[in-house]
Structure formats: structure tokens, C-alpha cells
Amino acid sequence: MTHPATPAPTSLDRVNAAEDGELDALLLEICSSPTWAKLVRLARPFRDRVAFHSANANAMAALGAADLHDAMAGHARIGTPKPGDATSEREQAGVQGAQQELLDSLAAANASYEEKFGHVFLICATGRTAETMLAALGERYPNNPDTEREIVRGELGKINDIRIDRLLDEN
């Protein structure tokens, strides 16, 4: 009599079974806010991918201004992915091959934005070109700090969702 093979643990199973410290390290690779990582960890176990994404959304909604600053600190300036950081390079692939003039414009717009808001311009860059990111920077520059903080919160949530999917798709 043969018994069905026990299915191999999924990435979600490994996330649910991880020790707190191990999971915090994984989560901090997704979002560099320790508060976010703790809130997501405390939402375990995740019954499925949707529950993990829901934990991200709930944690993002709960972050204060200092926590958002912590989360933004883990992101490279748009137009200058962190060298050797595969995540940064993959997420900002849309700037690769852009004309130097466009990259210079993006750098100047970033500097103005950072001077006004006190943090990097944050946008979910996956699938965006340098041109569309520069246009978004121009559209968002007139915002007041409160409006911009909420837009950043939404963009961080999108980035986190992409990174969560990537973690769960690993075998």
C-alpha cells in the first residue's frame, strides 16, 4: 500500500513557521520599518497570500510619520538604484538605458523634492520608465506634506505587496 507523499512546505508555510527573529529579518528586507515588520509578524499565521497582503495593508495603515521615514530609508533614490542590490536594480529597471539628460533631470527633480519634503521621492517603480517617474515627480511636487505622506504610504504598500509576492514565489 502506498501513501501519498507529504507535500513539500511552501514559502508561506516557512513564513508561518519561522522564528520571530528569522521572520523579522525577512520582513525587514521587504520594508525597513521595524514597526511594520512587528505588526506583520504579529498577524501570523497567514492562511494564504491574501491574508499576508492584508497584514501588509493593515500595518501600513498603522504606521506613524517616524515609521514611514524608517520605511523610506530602505529605498534608493529614483534614478540611482543601489549598486549590487538586486531588488533595487530590478525595481528600477525602467531607468536602465535612459538618456543622460533624462537622468540628470530626474536627479535635479529628486533633489528639489528631497529638499521640500525631507525624504526620497518614493514611487512603486516596477514597470515604470524614467520618463513616467519624472512626470510623477513633477505631479506630486506641489503636494503638501500631509498629502504626500499618504501617497508615499500607498506607494510603500504597493512595493511591499510586490516584494511579498516575490518572497512567496520562491521555492
C-alpha positions as CSV (number, residue, x, y, z in Angstrom):
1,M,0.0,0.0,0.0
2,T,1.5,3.3,-1.0
3,H,0.8,6.5,0.9
4,P,0.6,9.9,-0.8
5,A,3.7,11.9,-0.5
6,T,3.6,14.7,2.0
7,P,3.6,17.9,0.1
8,A,6.8,20.0,0.4
9,P,6.4,23.0,2.6
10,T,5.5,26.2,0.7
11,S,7.2,29.5,1.2
12,L,4.0,30.6,3.1
13,D,4.5,27.5,5.4
14,R,8.1,28.6,6.0
15,V,7.0,32.2,6.8
16,N,4.4,30.9,9.3
17,A,6.9,28.5,10.9
18,A,9.8,31.0,11.1
19,E,11.2,32.0,14.5
20,D,10.4,35.7,15.2
21,G,13.9,36.9,14.7
22,E,14.3,35.0,11.4
23,L,10.9,36.3,10.2
24,D,11.8,39.9,11.2
25,A,15.0,39.7,9.1
26,L,12.9,38.5,6.1
27,L,10.3,41.2,6.6
28,L,12.8,44.0,7.0
29,E,14.1,43.1,3.5
30,I,10.5,43.8,2.3
31,C,10.1,47.0,4.4
32,S,12.7,48.6,6.5
33,S,10.3,49.8,9.2
34,P,10.7,47.7,12.4
35,T,7.2,48.7,13.4
36,W,5.8,47.4,10.1
37,A,7.8,44.1,10.5
38,K,6.5,43.6,14.0
39,L,2.8,44.3,13.1
40,V,3.0,41.9,10.1
41,R,4.7,39.2,12.2
42,L,2.0,39.5,14.9
43,A,-0.7,38.9,12.2
44,R,0.6,35.3,11.7
45,P,-0.3,32.7,10.8
46,F,-1.3,33.6,7.3
47,R,-3.8,31.3,5.9
48,D,-3.0,32.4,2.3
49,R,-1.3,35.0,0.2
50,V,-4.4,37.3,0.6
51,A,-4.0,37.2,4.4
52,F,-0.3,38.2,4.1
53,H,-1.2,41.1,1.8
54,S,-4.0,42.1,4.2
55,A,-1.4,42.2,7.1
56,N,0.7,44.5,4.9
57,A,-2.2,46.8,4.3
58,N,-3.2,46.9,8.0
59,A,0.4,47.5,9.1
60,M,0.9,50.3,6.5
61,A,-2.3,52.0,7.7
62,A,-1.0,51.9,11.3
63,L,2.5,53.5,10.6
64,G,3.1,56.9,12.0
65,A,5.3,59.5,10.4
66,A,8.6,58.2,12.0
67,D,7.7,54.7,10.9
68,L,7.1,55.9,7.3
69,H,10.5,57.6,7.5
70,D,12.1,54.3,8.6
71,A,10.3,52.5,5.7
72,M,11.5,55.1,3.1
73,A,15.1,54.9,4.4
74,G,15.4,51.4,2.9
75,H,14.8,52.7,-0.7
76,A,17.3,54.1,-3.2
77,R,16.8,57.4,-4.8
78,I,14.7,57.0,-8.0
79,G,17.2,57.0,-10.9
80,T,20.1,55.7,-8.9
81,P,19.5,52.1,-7.8
82,K,21.8,50.8,-5.1
83,P,24.7,49.2,-6.9
84,G,24.8,45.4,-6.2
85,D,21.3,45.4,-4.7
86,A,19.3,43.1,-7.0
87,T,16.0,44.3,-5.6
88,S,16.8,47.9,-6.1
89,E,18.1,47.3,-9.6
90,R,15.1,45.1,-10.6
91,E,12.6,47.6,-9.3
92,Q,14.2,50.5,-11.1
93,A,14.9,48.6,-14.3
94,G,12.9,51.4,-16.1
95,V,15.8,53.8,-15.7
96,Q,18.4,51.5,-17.3
97,G,19.4,52.8,-20.7
98,A,17.7,56.2,-20.2
99,Q,19.4,59.1,-21.8
100,Q,21.9,61.0,-19.5
101,E,19.8,64.2,-20.0
102,L,16.7,62.5,-18.6
103,L,18.7,61.0,-15.7
104,D,20.1,64.5,-14.9
105,S,16.5,65.9,-14.9
106,L,15.4,63.1,-12.6
107,A,18.4,63.8,-10.3
108,A,17.5,67.5,-10.2
109,A,13.8,66.9,-9.5
110,N,14.7,64.4,-6.8
111,A,17.0,66.9,-5.1
112,S,14.2,69.6,-5.1
113,Y,11.7,67.0,-3.8
114,E,14.0,65.9,-1.0
115,E,14.7,69.5,0.0
116,K,10.9,70.2,0.2
117,F,9.8,67.0,1.9
118,G,12.9,65.8,3.8
119,H,12.9,62.3,2.3
120,V,13.4,60.5,-1.0
121,F,10.8,60.6,-3.7
122,L,9.1,57.2,-3.3
123,I,7.1,55.6,-6.0
124,C,6.4,52.0,-7.0
125,A,8.9,52.0,-9.9
126,T,8.2,48.4,-11.1
127,G,7.2,48.6,-14.7
128,R,7.7,52.4,-14.9
129,T,10.1,54.2,-17.3
130,A,12.3,57.0,-16.3
131,E,10.0,59.4,-18.2
132,T,6.9,58.3,-16.2
133,M,8.7,58.5,-12.9
134,L,9.9,62.1,-13.7
135,A,6.4,63.0,-14.7
136,A,5.0,61.6,-11.4
137,L,7.7,63.5,-9.5
138,G,6.5,66.7,-11.2
139,E,2.9,66.0,-10.5
140,R,3.5,65.2,-6.8
141,Y,5.9,68.1,-6.1
142,P,3.1,70.7,-5.5
143,N,1.5,68.5,-2.8
144,N,1.5,69.5,0.9
145,P,3.5,67.2,3.3
146,D,0.3,65.5,4.7
147,T,-1.0,64.6,1.2
148,E,2.4,63.4,0.1
149,R,2.8,61.3,3.2
150,E,-0.4,59.4,2.4
151,I,0.7,58.9,-1.3
152,V,4.0,57.6,0.0
153,R,2.1,55.2,2.3
154,G,0.2,53.9,-0.7
155,E,3.3,53.5,-2.8
156,L,5.1,51.7,0.0
157,G,2.2,49.3,0.3
158,K,2.4,48.5,-3.4
159,I,6.1,47.9,-3.2
160,N,5.7,45.7,-0.2
161,D,3.0,43.7,-2.0
162,I,5.3,43.0,-4.9
163,R,8.1,42.0,-2.5
164,I,5.7,39.7,-0.5
165,D,4.7,38.0,-3.8
166,R,8.4,37.6,-4.7
167,L,9.1,36.0,-1.3
168,L,6.1,33.7,-1.6
169,D,7.0,32.7,-5.1
170,E,10.5,31.5,-4.0
171,N,10.8,27.7,-3.7
